[in-house]
């Protein structure tokens, strides 16, 4: 969050302290309290004009975030990827020097989980489709539960735990994996107004996640 605060105009809480508890080995963040409602709690009460205004605000936020380009794939401090995709392996996944290395990391995770015909097919899909993308800064969990609004204005983006440098398709595929299609901005068809859709990459990642989980 400090990196975002220093390099963008995106609204995030101020970080006062960050430390690791020696007993639990858990990391704790002490940060500013920002008054507002989670977007998922108030979305249905907005009229169409209000919804479109919020989406336009969020699009500007994502555009600014994605204007930050990186030279590796991993966390902002050049450590491994903190993403649930890699939560089933004991390996440290990354940092990766290129998208090719990152895609190989996905393949290794797939085959570690199950080395049979279908996972191998998904691996071929990864090789064929997950390539040639820019590396951009990515939130990694850009969902209504992590967006605070007040009086129709976006006042904070929360939960940067999985943020880092990722291929440009990553944000869209994370937003679209198993969303509540029958409610919220998914029901209203607003997601494609937030960011460019990556349909082929989404299809690959849905299959990859089905193998891993």
Secondary structure as UniProt FT lines:
FT   HELIX           2..7
FT   STRAND          15..20
FT   TURN            22..24
FT   STRAND          27..31
FT   STRAND          37..38
FT   HELIX           39..42
FT   HELIX           43..45
FT   HELIX           48..66
FT   STRAND          73..74
FT   TURN            76..77
FT   HELIX           84..86
FT   TURN            87..88
FT   HELIX           99..113
FT   HELIX           117..129
FT   STRAND          135..138
FT   HELIX           144..146
FT   STRAND          147..150
FT   TURN            151..152
FT   STRAND          153..157
FT   TURN            161..162
FT   STRAND          164..167
FT   TURN            168..169
FT   HELIX           170..175
FT   TURN            176..178
FT   TURN            181..182
FT   HELIX           184..187
FT   TURN            188..189
FT   HELIX           191..194
FT   HELIX           199..212
//
